[in-house]
Each structure stands twice: as C-alpha cells, then as structure tokens.
Amino acid sequence: MWQDVFFENPEWFWLLLLLPLLGAWHFIKRNKENPVVHISSINGFANSKSILPKLRPVLYVLRLLALGLFIVAMARPRTVDVTSQIKGTEGIDIVIAADISTSMLAQDFKPNRLEALKEVAAEFVDRRKTDRIGVVIYAGESYTKTPLTSDKALVKNAIKDIDFTDAIDGGTAIGMGIATSVNRLKESNAESKVIILLTDGVNNSGFIDPEIATELAMEYDIKIYSIGIGTQGRAMSPVRVLSNGQFEYRPVEVEIDEELLTRISNETGGKYYRATNQDKLAEIYEEIDALEKTEIEEEKFYDYEEKFKPIVILGLGLLLFEFILRNTLFRSFV
C-alpha cells in the first residue's frame, strides 16, 4: 500500500519542527500552573498507589501525535501509476550480418574478434527498443540465424550462440552474406531497412558476387553499414588445427577489402567503418545507432492515488481517544 509513495507538498513537513517546541512549552507551562495546597499532614494519602497523575501527560502526547499526522496528511502522500501508449512505430528493420570465418578468432580483439563482435552487438540490440532485428551469419556460405523479430531476448540469445563452428564452409562469402540479409528484408514494410555487415577479410568464396548483392540491396532500398574488423598490420590468427584439436596461432597480415566495403556502403546510402579494436567497434555501433533513429510518439497516462485519508482517520482516532480519556479515566484530575 505504501510502496512508491511520494509527497506532493513536502513543504508542510517544516511544521513538524513545532511539535517538540509545543511539547516543551506545555510541560513548562504545566509546572508553573500547578496549584500549591498547604496541609498539615499527608498521612491520609500514604496508602494511595494511583499512577494516573503520572500518566496524565499522555493526553498531550496523543494530541501532538494527532497534529503530526495531520501535518503529514497536508503534505499529500500519493502514489502514481504511469502507463505508456506508443503510437506510430513503424520502426527500422535491421539485419546484423556477421562473418564467422576462422580468421574471426584472431586475438587483436579481446578475447578475439568474434567474441568482441557478439558483446558489442548485444549492447546495440538493447538500445533498439522498437525495432525488429534479425541475424545472418556467413563464412563460405551464409544462412539466417534468426529472422526479423522484435523479441530482443531471442535476438540476444542468437548472437550469444554464434560460433565459428557454425560455418558450413571455409572462406569469406561477403556477397552471400549480403544476399541472405536482403532476402530477409525485401518483404519488409519498415520505414527504413538496414544491414550491418561485419567482416575481417576479403570476398573469396560463394557464388554471388558482392556487386550483384549490392544491386539487390539498392533495388529494395536497403542501406548497408559495413564494418571492417581488424587491427592495422599483423595479428595473432589461427593458421592450422593441431592434433589435440586446438588452433595454432601465428602473426598474420590483416587483409580487409576496404575499397569493396566502402563502395558497397556508398552505393546503398550507408557508410564504411574500420574497427581496429573493441572500443572503436563499440563507437561505430553507437554512431550507427545515432544515425538510424526511430521516431516514436509516446503518450503517458498518470493515475494518482491519494494516501492521506487513512492518516487523517488515524489522527482523528487519536483525538477521539484523548477526548474519551480526558472525560473518563482522567476526569477527576482536570
């Protein structure tokens, strides 16, 4: 009942400072007004064990408590229930096309390129509250990891589960990755359709040329933001599988076809980025997030519930209790 209570007029609480002053004033005044009776002997009162005279100050304490409750009530304790209605959210449909070739295990990102990609992509998904997102993975071939969906938990789980062993064939088929992504977006009625293409190599596999795939994207008005992943120079990359099943790593020259990726992005109205480390990759995703914003109209409805009534009732109850005590149990001492 009293969870999430706030006070509409908290300035009334300043009056609570008066309560200890009123209490002190009452007891000083009471001591001064006590009448003095001179008698020759108090033997007649020796056997009286009544404690009512000592309890009489309780009456004033009850009155002060009631006053304190009334002050709290004047501060207007209330709760609010906020409901939101979002209107006109056509949103943006986004496909994340991730390269999962073996070279994505290179260790110039920590712990490797693929794990860094997954972490940053999951954070990006969290920020896209009203958009549908799908995931396509590719190496020598490509396939859909998850279709377009507004279920962010499903998308994040799909990203988390991406592994280089999902690859059907070796190599890097950039054209295939784009074509599969276009296939996921071509029927979309979204206001904007976007592919985020991530790769760390050159197109050396697949039966669809990247240029042809780019033309398909242009035909369906799909923008491609391409990201080249890899440091400048050489990186520790897997070169072969040892007998124990582990990879052997050696320094390998990082080769990214930046000219191709730049052309793909420019022709579709997107942009090419180069991510040389994980921080840079996160910055790129943030920039894409800022470029592709979904405009939404949100109406909020506030339902206030006043909580002062039970406080007032309790205060009145204390006053009534004080009145009854004053006119019954403590009557003879008034």
Buried (B, 14 or more C-beta within 10 A) or exposed (E): EEEEEEBBEEEBEEBEEBBEEEBEEBEEEEEEEEEEEEEEEEEEEEEEEEEEEEEBEEBBEBBBBBBBBBBBBBBBBBBEEEEEEEEEBBBBBBBBBBBBBBBBBBBBBEEBBBBBBBBBBBEBBEEBEBBBBBBBBBBBBBEBBBBBBBEBEBBBEBBEEBEBEBBEBBBBBBBBBBBBBBBBBBEBEBEBBBBBBBBBBBBBBBEBBBBEBBEBBBEBEBBBBBBBBBBEEBBBBBEEEEEEEEBEBEEBEBBBBEEBBBBBBBBBBBBBBBBBBBEBBBBBBBEBEEEBEBEEEEEEEEEEEEBBEEBBEBBEEBBEBBEEBBEEEBEEEE
